Amino acid sequence: QVQLVESGGGLVQPGGSLRLSCATSGIIFSIYDMGWYRQAPGKQRELVAVVRSSGSTTYADSVKGRFTISRDNTKNTVYLQMNSLKPEDTAVYSCNAYRVVRENYWGQGTQVTVSS
């Protein structure tokens, strides 16, 4: 039974910070690429950041310099530190674990709202 559970979302003011967590179970966490995606109303889901099993990272241009993805293989958890938040960051943020096409898992998502 694979589970990905996101937490840490909420309402923050522009310029504020938030740290998202995604706790996983049922997978060999260390061999999976872990990603954060987001989807705003009326928009397509987009990749925010990925940290691969190798430790390499990729960020969307829109979040570079503001967001940091990290993973703790001892806790089977991936994090997304979000700083200098903007209203356009408002979205449902979902955690993804990928190894091969048929081993691709998603969490339920956590709402992030940036508003004054």
Residue pairs with C-beta under 8 A, 6 or more apart in sequence:
1 25
1 26
2 24
2 25
2 26
2 27
2 97
2 105
3 24
3 25
3 26
4 22
4 23
4 24
4 95
4 96
4 97
4 105
4 106
4 107
4 108
5 22
5 23
5 24
5 107
5 108
6 20
6 21
6 22
6 93
6 94
6 95
6 107
6 108
6 109
6 110
7 20
7 21
7 22
7 23
7 110
8 18
8 19
8 20
8 21
8 110
9 18
9 20
9 93
9 110
9 111
9 112
10 18
10 111
10 112
10 113
11 113
11 114
11 115
12 18
12 85
12 112
12 113
12 114
13 85
13 114
13 115
13 116
14 85
14 86
14 87
14 114
14 115
14 116
15 84
15 85
16 85
16 114
17 81
17 82
17 83
17 84
17 85
18 82
18 85
18 112
19 79
19 80
19 81
19 82
20 36
20 79
20 80
20 82
20 93
20 95
20 110
20 112
21 77
21 78
21 79
22 34
22 36
22 77
22 78
22 79
22 80
22 95
22 107
23 75
23 76
23 77
24 32
24 76
24 77
24 78
24 95
24 97
25 76
27 76
27 97
27 99
27 103
27 105
29 71
29 73
29 76
29 97
30 53
30 73
31 53
31 99
32 53
32 97
32 98
32 99
32 103
33 50
33 51
33 52
33 53
33 97
33 98
33 99
34 50
34 51
34 52
34 69
34 71
34 78
34 95
34 96
34 97
34 98
35 47
35 48
35 49
35 50
35 51
35 69
35 95
35 96
35 97
35 98
36 47
36 48
36 49
36 50
36 69
36 78
36 80
36 93
36 94
36 95
36 96
37 45
37 46
37 47
37 48
37 93
37 94
37 96
38 45
38 46
38 48
38 89
38 91
38 92
38 93
38 94
38 112
39 45
39 46
39 91
39 92
39 94
39 109
40 88
40 90
40 91
40 92
43 91
45 94
46 60
47 58
47 60
48 59
48 60
48 63
48 67
48 69
48 80
48 93
49 57
49 58
49 59
49 60
49 63
49 67
49 68
49 69
49 80
50 57
50 58
50 69
51 57
51 69
51 70
51 71
51 78
55 71
57 69
59 67
59 69
62 88
63 82
63 89
66 82
66 83
66 84
66 85
67 80
67 81
67 82
67 83
68 80
68 81
68 83
69 78
69 79
69 80
69 81
70 78
70 79
70 81
71 77
71 78
71 79
72 78
72 79
78 95
80 93
82 89
82 112
85 112
85 114
86 114
87 114
87 115
88 114
89 112
89 114
90 112
90 113
90 114
90 115
91 112
92 109
92 110
92 111
92 112
93 109
93 110
93 111
93 112
94 106
94 107
94 108
94 109
94 110
95 106
95 107
96 104
96 105
96 106
96 107
97 103
97 104
97 105
97 106
98 104
98 105
